[in-house]
Amino acid sequence: MEFDVVTGELKLGTEPGKPARGKKTKRWAGLGIAAAVLAVALFAAVKSGMFMGAGERILLAAANTVGYESPLTEDIRVLAKLFSGSYTADMKLKTQGAAVTAQYRCGPSEKQLAGSVDFIFLPAVDFLVSVTPSLVRIQLPDLDGRIFTYHYLEEKSGYLTKIFREEDLEKMDSALRALFPENDGSKVWPEMGKAFTQWYFSLDFERVGSREFEVYGERKKCAGYKLTGANAHLSRLLEKWEDISEESGNEWTEYAELGETLWYLRSVTDNIRNMDVTFYLCKNRLVCILAEADGEEFQILLESDGKGNLEAEYTVNGELLIQGSREIGDAGGKNEYHIVYEYHISYDNRNWVDMLLEYEAESGAIDFLREDNDSAWELQGSLNRQGESLALHIDKVERNGEDINMSAVLTVEEGASMEEMEGEEADLGSLPQSQWCGS
């Protein structure tokens, strides 16, 4: 302890030659506060894009604008996860004249479709179809005791070639092979994603002058980032994707069609003499994408409040072609969301499409409407999720205001168990006409 030589008062908490504890505590407290403030400042800087390049800023702004996590988003994520592995999908469909019950089982080395079709004027027919990487097996126990096989990797002969044209058989074989793309060792989609990432971060965006846009009723100045010669950059990406598709060595699956589509898109892009694309950002949100190509102007306007509500417009030379919105209503509860998606597509003055999707998160109720210049459809039902399983109920379908008496239930859950098939086999690829009808 220590005495003040001026006042004569006792100083507590000190010893000779040592500083007061209060000063030391304040020093460390001040250091902690400074560190906390610095951490918050750094976090805010990162979130605001202060230390990011133009490409990263645009990506972050786009994510902040269109990204929104809702119960419906989670349902879709679960469904995508289920479809990426082994799963079982059950379906029940009822119409005025028929009832169909089916179960699709998807595994890595086998897919099966089993079920029953019941028409009012015909007896019910059960079926079981199995598809492996080289073979299809079909069993119709109510009609024939045999198991019909189809080797879709081999040459065909017999009566089958007389029923179907060669190009029809090739299309069917292509669809069957596409069920097992993993057997080619193809990693097309991951490789395309990697190529896109490398391509995007190689782009050079130039900071250009600001431009005013109306953002929720207020005129705001938005910073512009321009990509000059975007058509050449896009052509380079499409060419790389084409190479990835061709290198998959899978000329008879979906990737062949993908390669043709990419080639077509690249040929269209190559016909553009010059295209510049400018991205306008405001408050770390993407407000406008402006593309100028060969004297024409293409513009996408986006308005987001950061709470999930979003409005979008697509115009060509000032003419509105597509208009869409997403409205989020929150009743205050954890899952009491009311989500409305609305789109209008105008091809010309006489051809248009309107779509509306309403979703109640708590009940899972869904109401979908689609109307164009010729017809109108409405579908009512519900989408419910329990853990890793989903159930879609379609309770009512109307066409032009009239109920078509159709209902359906689709449930999807993780895992698949295959059914054994027993019986005498008959190869459809080589079976003569006389042996098509058995016992």
N, C-alpha and C positions, 0 to 999 in steps of 0.2 A: 504494500500500500504506500501512499505518497501524500505529502502535505503541500498545499499551494502556499508558496512563500509570501504571496501578496495578501490573500484572504485568510490564510490560516486554516482553510477547510480541508477535510480529509478527502482524498481522491480514491475511490474504491475501484477494485478490479485491475490494479496495476502493481507491478513490482519494479524495484529499481532497475533501470536499464532496459525495460521492456515497454513497448507501446501499449496503450489502453486497448482492452479487448473490443470495446465499441468501435474503434476505428478500424481494427482488423476485420471485424464482422461486416461492417459497412463496405469495406474494400472488396471482400468476397461477394457480398450481396450485389454490389454494383457490377462486378465482373459477370455474375450470373445473369443479371438483368440485361447487360449489354450483349451477352451471348444469345439470350433468348430473342432479343430484338433483332440481332443479326440473322438468326435462324429464320425468324418470321419474314424478314426482308428478303432473304435468299429464296425462301419458298414462294413468296409473292412474285419475285422477279422471274423465277422459273415458270410459274403458272401464267404470268403475263407475257412470256415469250421474250423477256429482255435479253437473255443470253442466247437466243436461238437465231439460226439463219432463217432466210425468207421461206425456204421449203418447210422447215419445221413449224414456223409460225402459221403457215397456211394449213398444214395438217391439224395443228392444235385448234385453230379457229373453226375448221370444218367439223371436228369432233365436238366442240362446244356448241355448235349450231344445230347439227342434226342428231347428235347422240342423246338418247334418253332411255334410262332403265325403268321399264314399267313391268307389271306382272305379265303382260302379254309378251314382252321381250323375253322374259325368263321362260315362259312356256315354249316359245319358239326355240330358245337355246337348248332346252331339255329335249325337244323333238329332234333337233339337229344332232345332238349327242346320241340319242337312241338310234337314229338312222345311220350313224357312222360305225356302229358295231353290230353285235348280234341282237336281234329283236323279234318280237312276235306282234303282228297286227291282226286284230279280229274285226270283221266287218259284217254288219247285218243291214240288208237293204230290202225295203218293202215298197212295192208299187201297186197300182190297182190290179194288175194281172199276174204279178209274180213276186216271189220272195227268194232272196239269195243270202246264203250264209257262207262266209269264207274266212279262212285263216291263212295269212302269209307268214312263213317262218324264214328268217334270213340269218344264215350262218356264213362263216368265212369260206367254207368249201362246198356248201350245198344250200339251195333255196327250195322251199316247198310251198305249194298252194293247194290247200285242201278245203272242201266245202260241199255245198249242196245247192242245186237250182230246182225250184218248185214252181211250175206254171199251173194256172188254174185248170187248163184243159189237158195237162199231161202229168204223168206220175213224176215224183221227185227223182232227180239224178244226182248221185254222189260222184265226186271226182277227187283224184289226188295226182298232183304233178310234181315231179322232182327234177331239178336242174343242177348239174355239176359242171365243172369246167370243160367237159367234153361230151356230156350225155344228157338227154332229156328222157324221162320215163313218165308215161301217162297210164293211169289206171282208172277205168270206168266200170266198176264191178256190177252195176245194174244193167249194163249193155253188153259187156264182153268180159270173159274171164281172164283174158291175156293182159300182159303189161306191154304196152307199145313203147318202143325205144326209138330214139332219133339221135344219131351221131352227127352233130352239127359241124364237126371239124373235118368230116370225111366227104368224099364224092358221093352224090346221090344217083340212084337208078330206080328202076321199077315204076310202079303206077304213080308214085308221088310226083315225079317229074312231068307227068301228063296232066295232073290236077293243077299244079302251080307253075308259073313261068320261072325261068332261071333267075331273073332279077328279083322276083318276090322271095324266092328261097334265100338269096344272098342277103336281102334286108332282114329276114327273120333270123338268119345265122348271125348277122352283125349285132342284132338286139340281144341275142342270147350270150354272145361273147362279152358284150358290154357289162353283163352282170358280174363278171369276175375280172375287172381291170387290174386288180392287184396281182394277178397271176402273171402279168407281163413284166413284172418288176418295174412298172411305170410309176413315176412320181411326178406326173405332169403338173398337178395343181400346186404342190409345194415348190416345185422348181419355177413355175410361173410367178408365184408370190415372191420368191427370192429375186428373180430377175426384175420384177417391178420395183422392189425396194432399192436395188442397186441403180436402176435407171432413174428413179425419182430423185434420189439424193445426188445424182450427177448433174441435175438441171441447174441452170444459172438464172435465177429470178432477179430482175432489175427493179429497183425501187423507182417508182414514177410518181407523178403528182397526185395529190389527193382529189377526191371527187365527192360531191354531196349526194346522199341518198336519204330517202325518208325511212326512218326506223321508228316504228310504232308512233307515228304522228309527228315526229320531230325530224328536222333536217340535220343530218350529221355529216361531218367530214370524215371520209374513210380513206385510209392509206392504200395505195395501189402497188401491186407487185406483178410485173409483166414478164411473160415468157415469150421471147421473140422466136419466130420460126417454129412454132409448136407442132406444125404438121410434120416437119422433118424429124423432130424428137419422137413424136408418136409413131411414125413409120418405123423408126429404129426399134422401139419397144415391140411393135407388132411382128416385125421380122424375127426378133429374138424369140418371141412366143411361138412363131411358126416353126423355128428350128427345134424348140423343145418338144413340140407336138410330133414332128417328124422323127426325132431321135428316140421317141418312145417305142418305135418299131411296131406300133399297134395300128396297122392299116385297116383293121376291120372293126374297131370299136368307136365309141363316141369321139375319140380323139381325132379320128380321120375327118369327121364332120367339123370338129373344132378347127383343125388345120385349114379346111376349105373356107370356113367363116373368117378366120384371121387373114387369109390371103385376100379375100374379097374386101375386108375393111382396109387393108394396107393399100390395095389398088385404088380404092376411093380416096384415101388419104394422099397418095402419091399424085393424084390428079389435081389436088389443091396447090395452087402456085405459091401462096404465102398465107399463113395463119398465125396471128398473135393472140395470146390469151392473157387477160389481166384479171387478177384476183383482188377484190377490194375488202379490206378488213376494218372493223370498227369495234372497239372495246373487246378485243380478242374473240370476235365472232366474224364468220364469213357472211358478207352482205350481198356480194354480187360476183358472178363469173361472167366476164365479157369476152367473147371470141369474135375477132374480126378476120374474115377470110374472103379474099377476092371480091372486095367491095360490098360484102354482106355482113350483117351484124346479128350475132346470136347472144342472147342474154338470159341469165338465170338470176332472179332476185330472191333473196332469202331473208326472212324476218324471224328472229328467235328471241324469246324473252328469258331464256336460261332456265325455265321451269317446265320445259317439255312442249310448250306451244310453239308451233312453227307454221309459217306461211311461205309458199313458193310459187313463182311464176316463171314460165319459159316463153320468151318471145323471139320471133325472127323478123328482123327489120321493123320492129315496133308492133308486129301483129301477135296477139296472145294466142298461143297454141295449147299450152298445158298450165293448169292452175291446180294447186293442191294445198291442203292444210292438215294440221294435226292439233287437236284441242284436248287438253288434259283437264278434267274436272276432278277436284279432290274434296271429298266430303268430310275430311278430317281424320278418318280412321286409317289404319295401316294399309288395308287393301281396298279401301273404298274409292277406287279410281273409276272415272268414266272417260273412256278414250274414244275420240271420233276422228277417223281418217276420211277425208273427202277429196276427190279428184275430178277434174273436168278436162277432157282432151278434145280439141277441136281440129279435125282434119281439113274441113272447109265449111262453108255455110250450111251444107246439107248433111254432113257426116260428123257425128260427135259421139262421145261416150261420157257418161257420168257414173261415178262409183262412190259409194258411201259405206263405211264400216263402223259400227258402234260396238263397243265392248265394255261390259261391266265387270270389273275385276273381282268383286266380292262373290257374285253369283256365277260368273263365267258366261253370262248371257251374251250372245252375238246376234247382230242383225246386219245382214249384208244386202245392199241393193246395187244393181247394175242396170243402167238404162241407156239405150242408144236411139238413133233415129228410126229403128225398126221395131224394137221390142224392149220389154222391161222384165227383170227377174228380181225376186226377193227371196232370201234364204234366212230362216230364223232357227236358232239352236243355242248350243252352249259348248264351251271349252273348259274342261276342268282338269287340274293336275293334282296328283297325289304322289309325292316323292318323285320317283323316276318313271312314272307312268302317266299317260295322257288319255283323255276320253273326249271325243268330239261327237256331239249329238246334233243331228239335223232333224228338227221336228216339223218344219213346214217349208214347202217350196211353192212359190207362186210364179206364174208366167202371165204377163199382161193382166195382172189382178185376179187371175183364176188359180185356185188351188189344184195342183196336178197330182195330189194324193201320193206323195212320196215322203218316206222318212228313212233315216239311216243312223247307224251308230258305228263309230270307229274308235277302237282302243288300241294303244300302242304301249308295250311294256318291254323291259330289258330281258334279254335271253331268248333262246330258241331251242326247242326240242324236236328232233326230226322223227318222222314215222317210218317204220320199216315197210318195205314193199315186197310181197312174195307172189310168185306165179310164173307161168310160162311167158317168155319174152318173144316179141315179134318186132323185127326191125323195119320201121316205116320207110327207111331210106332205100331198101332193096326189095320190099314186099311187093309181089305181083298183085294185080287186081283181083284175082280169084281168091286170095287169102285175106282180103281186107275185112271180110265179115266172118267172124268165128263164132264159137259157141258162147 
